[in-house]
Amino acid sequence: MDIWRLENYKGVGPYSSGSNAFMLQKSLPFVECANVDCGCIGCMPINWVCGCPSKEILEWMFGPILKSLTIEGFFIKKYEVQEGDYILGKSGKQVIFKKPK
């Protein structure tokens, strides 16, 4: 599966990085990440990260602050992830996955 992710050169996404643009934004859509009992990011397997199943969905999620995040050093990266190394969220708009090495 192709998965699209917003991250910086360290491979860290805006949720975990302390990004100024992300922290100041209050109107980003909340999308459950994991298809697990409680559906929250805190229930993800260790060392897994979040992404989206398409570039269009990723751009929709971060639309209002995508330009600011780019200025902060974030970029969109596409990963090819093998079956069994990802879980599609209940909404179909977000995926958790184990980053390929």
N, C-alpha and C positions, 0 to 999 in steps of 0.2 A: 504494500500500500504506500502511496505517496502521501507524506505528511508535511505540512508547511508550518514553520515555527518562526517566531520573532525572537532573536537573541543577539547578544553582543559578542565580541571577539573571544570572550571567555566561555561562551556557550550558555550564558545565564540569560533567562528571560526577564521581561520587565516586572513580573510579579515578585520575583525573588531578588532583584537587583537594587531596589531602593530608588529606582528611576524617579527623577523630579517630575517629569511629565506624567508618569503613571500615578504617582502619589497625589498629584494635584487634580487629577481627573475624577470626577464623581459620577459621570453618566455612562461609563462603559457598561455594555450588557453583561450580566452575570450568566455564565453558561456552566452548568455542572460539568465536571471534567471526567469523572470516573463512573463507569457503569457498575457501581458496587452498592451495597445496601444503603448507605447514607448519601451517596452521590457527591461527596465532597473531595476536594483536592487533598486534604489531609489523610485520606484513606488510600492514596496511591502507593504502589510498591516503591520501595527504596530505590533511588537512582533512576526513577522514571521521570519524564517531563511531559509538558502539555504542548499540543499543537492543534492544527486544524486539518480537516480532510481536503481542503482546497485553498488556493491562494485568495480567492474571492471572499470566502468566509473569514479568513484571517484579516483581510483588509477591512471587512465590515466590522469585526470585533474591535479593532484598534483605530478605525477611521478617524475619529476626532483628534487623536493625538499621534497618528502614525508619522507625520512630518516631524514633530518634536522628538519622538523616539529615534528617528533616523539621525537627527542632529546630535543626539546623545550617544550615537554609535551603534544603535540597533539596526539589524538588517533582516530581511526575510531569507530563510534558508529552507531548502527542500530536502527532506530525508526519504530514502526508500527503506521501508521497514518490513521485515519478514512477518508472515503469519505467526501468531503466538506471542509477538513482541509488542502488541498494541491492543488497546481496548477503546472502542468507539463509545463516546458518551451517549447518554439516553437521548439527548436532543439531536444528535447527529452532527453537531457543530463543533465539537471539540473531541480530541483524542488524547489519551495518555499513551506514552510509548517509551520503550527502552531505546536510547540512542544507539545506532550502530557504531561500532568502533572504527 
